[in-house]
């Protein structure tokens, strides 16, 4: 590490669970962020600031005025611009040392498989159930840990599916495909809530990359922002899961 890097990441290096070795791991790590909206914005910004060496950004949307209430990687001047391009500009301003790989599309099929295989952790920050299930299958196949978060109205949730562990459940253990899908456009969402969940996703991603602390693998975190109640539920692998039980 250079003198500039030692200074930039000095507050990480002071943490016994990270130290210089942990920061070196982050600098050599690669993360894929699926979705650069309300959740993906704080995830990407904190991972860039924390010094994750390579961030792969995936989103097929452009910035709209209604996004700006909560999607903090974008600003007024970015309306009509690709979310990936807008977020990339924000991340370069935060930390020009971070390498960025841009996917200006919704990853699917072979492209999704290749994108997941190219990284060390995947953060699911999208708002589409079909994409969530596809990302889950791709991470399971590649043995790459998946940090999954969601937020709607005043409610958020977060879990980690660490496919490096044989006992890890998968996203399909928790949710059935073809279920009812809610969106922020229909139901609304409290702006700081997505920042809260996204920041927690960034923490879990760092823990997966460095290997410190206890991850949320096998636990589901439920947040009620209206009361600030935060609960944890145990999440076990479903022996009848059509995805991970046959993998």
Helices and strands as residue ranges (DSSP letters): H 3-8, H 10-13, H 19-27, E 30-34, H 38-50, E 54-58, G 65-69, G 76-78, H 83-94, E 99-103, H 109-117, E 121-124, H 129-142, E 145-152, E 155-161, H 171-174, H 184-187, H 191-210, E 219-224, E 229-234
